[in-house]
Amino acid sequence: MTEKLEALYEHLAFCFESRKFADLRIALLDAEPADIASFIENNLDDKEQIFFFRLLPKEQASDVFIELDSDTQEDFIRSFNDKELKAVLDDMFMDDTVDIIEEMPANVVKRILRASTPEDRKSINALLEYPEDSAGSIMTLEYVSLSANITVEDAFDRIRKIGPNKETIYTCYITDNKKHLVGVTTVKELLLANRADKIGDIMDTSVITVSTLEDKENVAFKFSKYDFLALPVVDKEGCLVGIVTVDDAVDVIQEEATEDIQRMAAILPSEKPYLKQSIFSIWKSRIPWLVLLLVASTFTSMVLARYEKSLSTVLTAFVPMLMGAAGNAGGQSSVTIIRAIAVNEISFKDIFRVILKELLVAFLVGLSVGIVCFLKIQLIDNLYNEISIYENLVISGVCVISIVMAKLVGCILPLLAKKIKLDPAVVASPLMTTIVDVLSLIIYCSIAIAILP
């Protein structure tokens, strides 16, 4: 937290506690909605939160409400009377209303729908019908549309008239009388054009669009690739039905990154912040993969039991080191490939190029680690156990082979998962670790028994 933000929070707390509400309102006018929401959640108890919220200027209330977490929003809605709820909803954009509805229990949703106008209820129901991970589910219906036949001056008149109720006015979309998207322009282009120019003469007809059913992660990637502030969403007939704005794209990127990290750590994804999760919900998100991995480790135990009598105690002592080295090497490759898949740098058609590159990298990495392993055993481990040069060569050689194998598994698994419509992050750590452990053990035991007496 910056010093400026700490000073703001201290001032807000002082004004609120000393009941200097006039000074409080003045301070709130210069504060960002996200900062106000953070102050409410982290510095006030339940009763103080709703009282503080009611002190907010009307033009800020909805913006602050959107920034609150879902649990606090639910508490506020239950505390609102119908008039207060309607006032908050009326100043919210449609996509934000839908996001809130998706988080709320049925009885709260009914209150929200009752407080909405018939037209808004129709729009809300339409947005809720789109799949959860689609562009349609995150788009907003509040955009500026213009006709190609009007002049720049007429366009400004229309923007002034409808702009206050739109989520963004910088990018304007040109549609025909059947709502087909035919072009796009920006306020910058309008300002630089002559007032008498026709919109059709200055608009850009090469419009990049997304479909209503397109995956929202792909939509977010297009924002990153083209540096857009908004993207138009069209239906199968090419009609403009809404737009996705950059703030929604950032939310998607954050959600997807959080999900990938959780899955790679063998945790079921959760949308709630850590401190808002109950102990039971955290247990529930972690236990399935832990149980599955415990069962999967049976294969490792079976391999070790199969070769245990054939391996000396000295050789057995190096099993954890070899498995760890292989697992770490495979993890590096899998994380790199998953990241490349996520940002559309590679796809399944690049699998042979990826394998060749990782194979060369694996050889260099394996050789480097193998040399270090040989020197480590020779200079350090020999102080505690008598290890022959042949045993050292076998252990170091297996280390090289295991790393090469692990890196190949780590790069192939995510690509195969993507090909069969699975989340690559799911196979990144849990599944790969089990496979690499089993293969490393088989390689080590087979080579050691074949070469050494």
N, C-alpha and C positions, 0 to 999 in steps of 0.2 A: 504494500500500500504506500502511495506517495505521501509526502508531507502535506501537500495541498489537500489531498483527500482526507487525511487524518484531521486536518484543521476544520474541514467542512463538517465531518461527523461530530467533532467536539462542539462546534457551534450549533449544529442541529440539536444535539442532545441537551445543551445548555438552554436553548430557547424553548424546547419542549418541556423540560423539567421545571423551568421557572415560569411557564405559561405565558411566554412572550410570543404570542401567536402571530402578531403583525410582523415582527422581525423574522419569525420562522418562515412565513410565506415569501418574504422578500428573498431569503436565502434559498428557498426551494426553486424559485423562478430561474436561478442561474445554474442549478444543478442538473446533471444528466439523469434521465429516468432509471437507468441501470444502477447508478450510484445510490439513488434514493431507495430503490428496491433492496439493495444490499444493506443499507442502513436499517431499514424496517425489519428485515429478517434476522440480523445479527446483533441488534442493539436494543430491541424492544420485546416485551413479553406479549402474549396473545391479545390481551385486552388493550394494551397500548398500541399494538399494531393497527387495529381497525380504527381506533380513535385518531391516530396519526394520519392514516390514509384519508379519513374524512376531512382533514385540514388541508389536503392538497388542492391547489387551484384546479378548476374543472378541466382546463386544457391539458393538464399533466396527468390526471388520474388514470386515464386509460393506458397511457404510455408506461406508467409505472406498474400498473396491474399486469401488463403483458410480461414484464421482466421478472415478476415474482415466480417462485417455484410452484408446482402444481398443488402441493399440500396447502400452502398459504393461500393460493387462489381459491381453493375449495372452502377453506375456513371463512374467507372474506365473503364469498357468494352466499354462504349460509347465514352470515351476519347482515347482509344487505337486505333492505326492504325492496319491493318491486321497483320503486321509482329510482333508487340508487343503482340497482342492477341494470335497468334500462339505460340510464345515463352513461354508465361505463361501456355498455355494449354498443351504443349508438356511435361512440367516437372510435371504435375499433375497426380495423380493416377485416375483411371477411376471412382471409386465411388465418389471421390470429385467432378469430373466434372459433374456427374449426379446430385449430391446434388445441385450444383450451377444452373444447367439447370432447375431444378424443381422450383426454386425460381424466375426465370427470366420471363419477358414478352416475347411474341412470337417473336417480332422483334429482341430482343437480343439473343434469342435462335437460330434464323436463322444465326446470325453472328458467334456464337460459332460453330455451325455445319459446316458452310462454312470453318472455320479455322481449322477444324479437318480433319484427314486423312480418306479415305474411310473405312479403317479397324476400326478406332476409332468410326466412325459414326455407324457402324454396331453393335459394342459392346454397345454403348450408347443407341441405340434403343432397344437392347435386355434387358438391365437393366431397361429401362423405362417401359417395358411391365409388370413388376412384380407389384403386388398390393403395395400400399403405405406403409402398415404396415407389410410387409413380410420380411423375411431374404434376399430374392433376391434383394430387393430395397436398402439394405445397404451393400451388399457384394462388394468386389473388385475382379477384375479378375487377379490382379498381385500377383501371389504366386509362390513358388518354387515347382516343381514336379520332382520326380526322378523315375527311373526304379529300380525294385527289383533286377535286374541282374547285375547292375554295382557295382564297388568297392567303398569303402569310398574315395579313392584318386580321382576316376572319379567324384564322387559326389561333392568334393570340387572344382574341375575344372569347373563343370557346375555352381555351386553357384557363383564362381568368375565371370563367363561369363555373367550370366543373373541377378545376384543379384542387381546391381545398379538400375535396372528398376522395382524391386519388392518392395511391401510395407513392407514386413517382410521376413527375410531370416532365422530367428531362428528356426521356425517350418517348416519342409519339408514334403511334402506329396508324398506317393508312389502310383503310378497308373500303370495299365497295358496298353497294346497297344490300348485299347478301352476307356481309361480314367476312368475306374472303380477304385474307391478308395480302395486300399488293405492294406494300412498301413500308419503309421506316424512315424517320428523320429525328433530329434532336433539336432542342431549344437553341443550342449554339448555331446550328445551321439556319434556323429561322431568324435569329437575331442578325446574322450576317447577310441574309437575303433582302431583296427589296420588298416593301410591303405589298406591292401589286403582283409579285410573282405567284404563280400557281403552285400549290403543294406538289402536284404531280410532276412539275418540272425540276424540283429540287430533291425529291425523295430518292432514297436508295432502294432499288427493286431487288437487290441480291440480299434477301433477308435470311439469316440463320435462325431456324426455329427448332422447337422440340415438340414431340407429340404428347398427348395427354397420358399415354400409357408408358412412356419412356422411363427407364429407371432413374430415380432422382440422383443417384450417384453419378451417372453419366451427365446429367444436367449440370451438376456442380462442377464437373470436370470441364465443361464447355465455358463456364465462367472463368475458370483458371486459364484456359487456353486462349480465349478471345478478349479477356479483360472487359467483359460487358458489365453494365449496371443492372440490366434487366434482359430477360429472354422471353420472346412470345411463345405461347403454347397454343397449338392448333389441333383441331380434330382431324378425322380421316378425310373430310372434304376440304381441308385447308382453311377452315373458318377459325378466326381468332376467338378463343374462349377465355383466355386469361394470360397473365405474365408471372414469371418467377423472378423475384428481385434478389440482388446480391446478398442481402442479409439472410435470406432463407437458404441460399447456397452455402454460406459460411456455416450455418447451423447444421446442414447436412454433412458437410466435410468433418465437422467436429464430432457429430454422432457416429459417423462411419469409422473415424479414426479410433474413437473410444471403444466401439464394438470390436474392432480388429485387435486392439491391445488386450481386451478382456478375453477374447476367444483364444488368442495366442498364449495366454496365461492359464488356459483351461478353466475359464470362468464364464458362466452364462451371462450374456449382456444384460445390463440394467440401466434404465434411463434416469433413475434417481441419483442425486449426489450421494457420495459415500456417507456423510454425516446424517443424511435423511433416511438411510436404509436401516431397517431393524436388524437385530442380530439373526433372527430367523430367516429373513430374506437373503442376507449375506450367506448364511449356511446353505440355503436352498440353491443359490447360484453357484456355489463352489463344490458341493458334494457329488453331483452326478459325474463330472469328469474325474474326480479323485477316485471314486469307486471304479469307474471304467478303466482307469490307468492301473489301479491295483490289480484288477482282474487280468489286464493285458500283460502285467509284469510276470504272470504265470509262465509265459513263454520264455522269458529270460531265466527264470528259476529252473525250468525244464532243461534248457540247454546247459546251464551250469551244472545241474545234477548229473546230466548225461556224461559230462567230461570230467567231473570232479576227481574221480579216482585216478584218472590218467594224468592229471596235472600235479606238479609238485607244489608245495606250499608257497615257494618263492614265486612261481609263475602266477598262482592264483592271486597273490597280493597285488599284481599289476592290473587286474581286471577293472577295478573302478577307474584307474587313470586312463586306460584305453577307451572305455565307454564314455568317460567325461570328455576326452579330447574329440572323439567322433561326434558326440552330441553337440558340442559347442561349434564344431566346424559345420555340421549340417544346419544348425540354427542360423549361422551367418548367411548361408546361401538361401535358405527358405525366406528369411525376413527380407533380404534384398529382392528376391523374385516377387514376393507378395506385394512389396511396395511398387515395383515396376508394373505389375498387373493393375494395381489400384489406380495408378495415374496413366494407364493406357500406353505405357511405353513398349510393352510386349504383349503378345497373345499366344495361343497354342500353336499357331503356324510358325512361330519362331523357336519352337522347342529344340530343333537340332542345332541352331546357332547358339542357343543358351547352353545346351549340353556341352558343345565343343568348348565354349569359353570357360565354363565352370570346370571342365575336365583339366584344362591347362592351368587354371588357377589352383585347382585341387592338387595337382602334381607339385607345383611350386610350394604351396603351403604345406603339403604333406612332407615333402623333402626337408623343408626348413624345420618343422616340428620334430621330424624323425631324428635329425642330427642333434637337436637340443635334447631330445629324449635319450639318445645314446650317451651323450656326454653327462647328463644328469645321473643316469644309472651307474655309469662308470666312476664318476667322481663322488657322488653322494650316497646312492643306495648301497654301493659296495662296502661302505663303512659299517653297515648294519647286517647285511646279508651277503653271503658269498655267491656272486652271480658270474657265471662263466661268460666269456666273450660271445659264445654261440647263443646263449640264452638272451644276452643283450641285443644281439643282431636280430633275433626272432621278434623280440618285444618291439624294438624300434621299427623293424620292417612292417610288422602288423599295424603299428601306429600310422605309418604312411598309407598302407592299403585301406585302413578303416576310415581315415580322413577323406581319401579320394571317394570311397563308397558313400560316405555320409553326405558329402557335397553334391554328389549326383542325385541321391535320394532327395536332398533338400531342395534342389532346383526342379526336379521332375514332378514331385508330389503336388505343389501348388498349381502347376500348369494342368495336370490331369484333373485336379479338383475343379478348376475353372471350366474345363472342357465338359465335364459331366454335371455342370450347374450346381456345384457345391461351393461353399465359401472357402477360399484358399486359406484363410486365417485359421480355420478349424483344424486343418491338417498340419499347420506350421510347427507347432510345438508338441501337442499331445501325441498325435499319431506318429509323427516323424521320430520322436524320441524313442518310442517303443520299437519301431522297425530298426532304427540304427543300433539300438542296444542289442537286439537279438542277432543281427547280422555281424556286428563287431565280435560278439562272443563266439559265434560259429567260425568266423575267420580265424580268430586267435587260437581257439582250441584245436581246430583242424590242422593249422600250420604247425603249432607247437608239438602236437602229437606225431605229426608226420616227419618232422625234422629232428626233434630232440629225442634222446633215449628215454 
